[in-house]
Amino acid sequence: MTAGSRAEPAPRTPRIVLHEARAAIDREGRAALARVAVAWWPVLQQAVAAALAWWVARHVFEHDDPLFAPMAAIVALNTPHGERGTNAVRVVAGVVTGVLVGQAASTLLGRNYTGVAAAIFFSLLLTAAVGSARTTMAQAAVSAVIAVAMGSDASLTRVADAIFGGAVALVFSQLLFPADPLTLLRRAESDLLLNLARALDVTSHSLRHDDRSTTLNLWQRLRPLYASAAELSKACDTMLTSARRTPLRRAQRIPLRTELVAVAHVTLLSNSCLSLSRESQSVPTEHRRDFAPAINEAAALMQMLATDPADPTLRQLTISNALAVAHQAPEEGPGRLKAAWESLRWVVHDLAVFAGATPEEARQALD
């Protein structure tokens, strides 16, 4: 081999290829099983609700082919916990709107291409004007087409079936299997904490391995944080609505409001982590490897707390260890290193407050 020439990669033997294929299949299989473990219970609820809606429409109200009753139940329940009751109302509202618009279009323009186009246009426009969700808009458009194409009898049957399906969905979502607001909110907190921990791990890695690809990976890792924070904010709104409207969950309104205070602190924590990731990139090269372990420790604490944010033992352990991280800050050093440590102090402060530290305890991270 000549000087400066690159070594050729080792050939990939059939055994290596087979091993890689088996590993990939095993990895994808485990991921699929994990998804099934999460999805099977909501899917079972949808299947039972659809069958029940069909039975009610067919045998109680004597509809010959009640196709839209099970379809309405499935669409209403095919959304995350906490939003299913609202989604059921959206389905029924969309169907009623579409039928009314479709009937008007059929009367004025006839049952033709023009009538169908006008019915779709005005049903979508009307639902958009009142700020309806996409589910309502889609149901309105479909119902408008049915009203024009199949006549008034079919459209009225569609309304009745939608009401049956929506009613069954409401029974399932509000009475039989209501969402637990606190559980869902803490799950959203855990997801955000895990994403923050991963982002800080990549930040630490970028300090240890100062190369362009690592820095690019850092910014790619930071991008999902905005989505996680938005999901947590959405979960807060959804859970308050669920606790207010679901009879079995109304007793949770007071503890839920207390938990929302903690959500505000974890939102501040995400902002502090973003600031730390940015400030760390300006730390002088000779100090980067010394600064990285402290970031790793903060990430490990977030990952630990994410396993159960409500556990008092984990909360207290997080507080004590977080303050210990802040006390590692050196008294002397260049300005950019001090700025990075100040960002880390704020991360520790916000993490401690989220874990339940008193203002006096959390302030120790900044002293």
Helices and strands as residue ranges (DSSP letters): H 14-55, I 56-60, H 68-77, H 84-109, H 113-129, H 134-170, I 171-176, H 181-208, H 212-245, G 247-252, H 253-280, H 285-306, H 312-326, H 335-354, H 359-363
